[in-house]
Amino acid sequence: MTMLEHLTHQILMVRPSNFGFNNETASNNTFQTQDKIQTSLKIKEDAILEFDIYVSKLRNVGIEVLVIQDSIVPIKPDAVFPNNWVSFHLPKTMITYPMFSSNRQLEREPKIINTIKDKFIVEKEIKYEMFEEQSVFLEGTGSMIFDRKYKIAYACESIRTNKDLFFRFCKVNGFEPILFKASDDNSIPIYHTNVIMCLADDFVVICLETIKSKEEQDTLLQKFKVTGKEVLLISFDQVKQFAGNMIQLKNIDQEKFLVMSSSAYQSLTQSQLKFLQSKTKILYSSLSTIEKYGGGSARCMVAEIFLNKK
C-alpha cells in the first residue's frame, strides 16, 4: 500500500458476544429502537447470525477480514462497532479514541490491540482516551470521515464529536479539518458523521438536507469538487434506512465494492443504483437486528486496516 491509498482490502471486525440495546447510547443515537418484542437472547442470536453472514459475503469476494471474538465479560452491547474506538493509518500507526458511553469504553480490549500488533507492523500508538475524564469525545471513523488520499477529515459536531479535539486530532495527524453541523427532522444533532456521509474513491454519498447552513453545504461541495468526488444525494428517509452508512473497500484483486446493508440497498432509487453501479460493485447483507437495536450498520461494523503485515 502507498501513502495515498484511500481504500484497503484488510479490515477488522469484532464478533459480538453480548449484542443488545444499549441504554447508555440511546440518549443521542436516535437510530436505536427498543420495542421489547424480542427477548435479549433472540436479539443476540440474530445479531451473531447477521454478523457471520456479512463476514462470509465479504470474504467470498476477496476482502480480507480479521475477525476477533468479543469477550463474554465484561458485557459490551456495542462491541460489534469497533470503528468508533480504533483506526489504523499508514505507515505504522494505531489510534484509539475517547468514547461517550462508559460500557463502550470497555471495548478497547488489550486482546484486540495485541492481536493487531501480532499480525501487523505497529510502531506508533496515539491515544486519546484520557479525554474521557473531561467528558470530551471523538469516536473514530464514526465521528470522522477520512479522505486518506487528500488528507482531509470531515466531521459533523455532536456530543460524540468534540470540536476542539477534532481540530487537535487533525493538527497532530496532518489532516485538513472540515467541520459542519447536521441535524435530523427534529433538530437533534446527528450523532455520527458516518450515518449521513460515505466517502468513496471518486464519489461521495451524502444527505445535504441535514446540513442547514448553505455556507457549510457550499464548503463541502467545493471540497468534493476539487478532490474529484462526484456527489450522490440521499434523503433523510434513506438515512433512516442506513443508506449513508456505507463503506467502499477493495479486494485482493483491486476490485472496488461499495458495502451496505440490505435496508440501505432497498432504499435506493433506480437512478441512484445506476450511478453507483457505474462506479463500483455493490455488496449488501441483511443487518436488520444490528441496525434496529444497535443503531449502526455496515460501515460501523468495519475498522479499516491500513497497516502492513508482519
C-alpha positions in Angstrom: 0.0 0.0 0.0 1.1 3.5 -0.7 0.8 6.6 1.5 -2.0 8.0 -0.7 -4.3 5.0 -0.9 -7.9 5.7 0.1 -9.2 2.1 0.0 -8.0 -1.1 1.8 -8.6 -4.8 1.4 -7.9 -5.5 5.0 -10.5 -4.9 7.8 -11.1 -5.7 11.5 -14.5 -6.9 12.7 -15.5 -7.9 16.2 -17.9 -10.9 16.5 -20.4 -10.0 19.3 -20.9 -11.9 22.5 -23.5 -9.8 24.2 -25.1 -7.6 21.5 -28.2 -5.7 22.5 -30.0 -2.4 23.0 -27.6 0.0 24.8 -29.4 2.4 27.2 -26.3 4.5 27.6 -26.0 5.4 24.0 -29.8 5.7 23.2 -29.9 9.3 24.6 -28.2 10.7 21.5 -28.4 7.8 18.9 -31.9 8.2 17.6 -31.4 5.3 15.2 -31.7 2.8 18.0 -35.1 1.2 18.8 -36.2 -0.6 21.9 -39.6 -2.3 21.2 -39.3 -5.2 23.7 -40.8 -7.5 21.1 -37.8 -9.9 21.1 -36.0 -11.5 24.0 -32.5 -10.4 24.7 -31.3 -13.9 23.8 -33.1 -13.9 20.4 -31.7 -10.4 19.6 -28.2 -11.6 20.4 -28.5 -14.8 18.4 -30.0 -12.9 15.4 -27.2 -10.3 15.5 -24.5 -13.0 15.6 -26.1 -14.8 12.6 -26.2 -11.4 10.7 -22.6 -10.8 11.6 -21.4 -14.2 10.4 -23.3 -14.0 7.1 -21.9 -10.5 6.5 -18.3 -11.7 7.1 -18.8 -14.6 4.8 -20.0 -12.3 2.0 -17.0 -10.0 2.4 -14.6 -13.0 2.3 -16.3 -14.5 -0.7 -15.4 -11.5 -2.8 -11.8 -11.5 -1.7 -11.8 -8.9 1.1 -9.6 -10.0 4.0 -11.5 -9.9 7.3 -9.7 -10.3 10.6 -12.5 -11.5 13.0 -11.8 -11.3 16.7 -14.4 -12.7 19.1 -15.6 -10.3 21.8 -15.1 -11.4 25.3 -18.1 -12.6 27.3 -17.3 -10.4 30.2 -17.4 -7.5 30.8 -20.7 -7.1 28.9 -20.3 -4.8 25.9 -23.5 -4.5 23.9 -21.9 -2.5 21.1 -18.6 -4.4 20.6 -19.7 -5.1 17.0 -18.9 -1.5 16.1 -15.0 -1.3 16.6 -14.6 1.6 14.1 -15.6 4.0 16.9 -12.6 3.2 19.2 -9.7 2.4 16.9 -8.3 3.4 13.5 -5.2 2.4 11.6 -3.0 4.6 9.4 -0.1 4.1 7.1 2.6 3.6 7.6 2.6 2.1 11.1 0.1 3.9 13.3 -2.8 2.9 15.6 -5.1 5.5 17.1 -7.5 4.9 19.9 -10.4 7.2 20.8 -12.5 8.5 23.8 -16.0 7.0 23.8 -19.1 8.7 25.1 -20.6 5.6 26.8 -18.9 4.0 29.8 -19.7 0.5 28.6 -18.3 1.3 25.2 -15.1 2.4 26.7 -14.6 -1.2 27.7 -14.3 -2.2 24.0 -10.7 -1.1 23.9 -9.6 -4.5 24.9 -5.9 -5.4 25.1 -6.6 -8.7 23.4 -7.8 -7.0 20.3 -4.9 -4.5 20.3 -2.4 -7.2 20.9 -3.8 -9.4 18.1 -3.4 -6.4 15.7 0.2 -5.9 16.8 0.9 -9.6 16.4 -0.3 -9.6 12.8 0.6 -6.1 11.6 3.5 -3.7 11.9 2.6 -1.0 14.5 5.3 1.3 15.6 3.3 4.3 16.7 0.3 4.5 19.1 -1.7 7.6 19.6 -4.1 7.5 22.5 -6.9 10.0 23.1 -8.9 8.0 25.7 -7.6 10.2 28.5 -10.1 12.9 27.3 -12.9 10.7 28.7 -12.1 12.1 32.1 -13.1 15.5 30.8 -16.2 14.2 29.1 -14.7 15.1 25.7 -15.3 12.6 23.0 -14.2 11.8 19.4 -15.5 8.4 18.2 -13.1 7.4 15.5 -14.5 6.9 12.0 -18.0 7.3 13.3 -17.1 10.9 14.1 -14.7 11.5 11.3 -14.8 10.6 7.6 -11.3 10.4 6.2 -10.2 11.2 2.7 -6.9 9.5 3.1 -5.7 10.4 -0.4 -6.0 14.1 0.1 -5.6 14.1 4.0 -8.9 15.7 4.7 -11.1 14.8 7.7 -14.9 15.6 7.6 -16.9 15.8 10.8 -20.3 16.9 12.0 -20.2 18.3 15.5 -22.1 16.5 18.3 -21.7 15.4 21.9 -19.7 12.5 20.5 -17.6 14.6 18.2 -15.9 17.4 20.1 -14.9 20.4 18.0 -11.7 21.2 19.8 -10.5 17.6 20.0 -11.3 17.2 16.3 -9.1 20.2 15.4 -6.4 18.9 17.7 -6.5 15.5 16.1 -6.3 17.0 12.6 -3.3 19.1 13.5 -1.4 16.2 15.1 -2.1 13.8 12.3 -1.8 16.1 9.3 -5.5 16.2 8.2 -7.2 19.3 6.9 -10.4 19.7 9.1 -13.8 20.3 7.6 -16.3 20.7 10.4 -20.0 21.3 10.0 -23.3 20.9 11.8 -26.0 18.4 10.9 -29.4 17.6 12.5 -32.4 15.4 11.9 -36.1 16.4 11.3 -36.5 17.3 15.0 -33.3 19.5 15.1 -31.4 16.8 17.1 -27.7 16.8 16.1 -26.7 13.8 14.1 -24.6 11.7 16.5 -22.1 10.3 14.0 -20.9 11.7 10.6 -20.9 8.3 9.0 -24.7 7.9 9.2 -25.1 10.8 6.7 -22.0 10.5 4.6 -19.9 7.9 2.8 -16.7 8.9 1.0 -15.7 6.6 -1.7 -12.7 6.7 -4.1 -14.2 9.0 -6.7 -17.7 9.8 -5.3 -19.5 10.8 -2.1 -22.9 9.7 -0.8 -24.3 12.5 1.4 -27.5 13.8 2.9 -27.1 17.5 2.5 -30.6 18.2 3.8 -29.3 17.5 7.3 -26.9 20.4 7.0 -28.9 23.5 7.5 -26.1 26.1 6.7 -25.9 26.9 3.0 -22.3 28.1 3.6 -21.3 24.7 5.1 -23.0 22.9 2.2 -21.1 25.0 -0.3 -17.8 24.4 1.5 -18.4 20.6 1.3 -19.5 20.7 -2.3 -16.4 22.8 -3.3 -14.1 20.4 -1.4 -15.7 17.4 -3.1 -15.2 19.1 -6.5 -11.5 19.9 -6.1 -10.8 16.3 -4.9 -12.6 14.7 -7.8 -15.7 13.4 -6.0 -19.0 13.2 -7.8 -21.9 13.8 -5.4 -24.8 11.4 -4.9 -27.5 13.0 -2.7 -29.7 10.9 -0.5 -32.7 11.9 1.6 -33.1 11.7 5.3 -35.7 9.0 4.9 -32.9 7.0 3.2 -30.5 7.9 6.0 -33.1 6.3 8.4 -32.6 3.1 6.3 -28.8 3.5 6.8 -28.1 4.5 3.2 -25.5 6.9 4.5 -23.7 4.2 6.4 -21.8 2.6 3.6 -18.1 1.9 3.1 -16.1 1.3 0.0 -13.5 -1.4 0.1 -11.4 -3.3 -2.4 -10.5 -6.9 -2.7 -7.1 -8.6 -3.1 -7.5 -8.2 -6.9 -8.1 -4.4 -6.5 -11.8 -4.6 -7.4 -13.9 -2.0 -5.6 -17.0 -2.8 -3.6 -19.5 -0.5 -2.0 -20.6 -2.3 1.1 -24.0 -1.6 2.7 -27.0 -3.3 4.4 -30.0 -4.8 2.6 -32.2 -2.0 4.0 -29.8 0.6 2.6 -29.8 -1.1 -0.8 -33.5 -1.4 -0.9 -34.0 2.3 -0.1 -32.0 3.4 -3.1 -33.8 4.6 -6.3 -33.0 3.0 -9.7 -31.2 6.2 -10.7 -29.1 6.1 -7.6 -28.3 2.4 -8.1 -27.4 3.1 -11.7 -25.0 5.8 -10.7 -23.3 3.6 -8.0 -23.1 0.6 -10.3 -21.3 2.8 -12.9 -18.7 3.5 -10.2 -18.3 0.3 -8.2 -19.6 -3.2 -7.5 -22.2 -3.4 -4.7 -22.3 -5.8 -1.9 -25.1 -5.9 0.6 -26.2 -8.0 3.6 -29.1 -8.1 5.9 -28.3 -6.4 9.2 -31.8 -5.6 10.4 -31.3 -6.7 14.0 -28.0 -4.9 14.4 -29.5 -1.7 12.8 -32.7 -1.8 14.9 -31.2 -2.4 18.3 -27.7 -1.1 17.8 -28.4 2.0 15.7 -25.4 1.2 13.4 -25.0 -0.6 10.1 -22.5 -1.9 7.6 -19.9 0.8 7.9 -20.0 0.9 11.7 -19.0 -2.7 11.9 -15.8 -2.3 9.9 -12.4 -0.9 11.1 -10.2 -0.5 8.0 -6.6 -1.7 8.5 -4.1 0.5 6.7 -1.1 -1.4 8.0 1.5 -3.7 6.5 1.5 -7.3 7.6 4.5 -8.7 9.5 
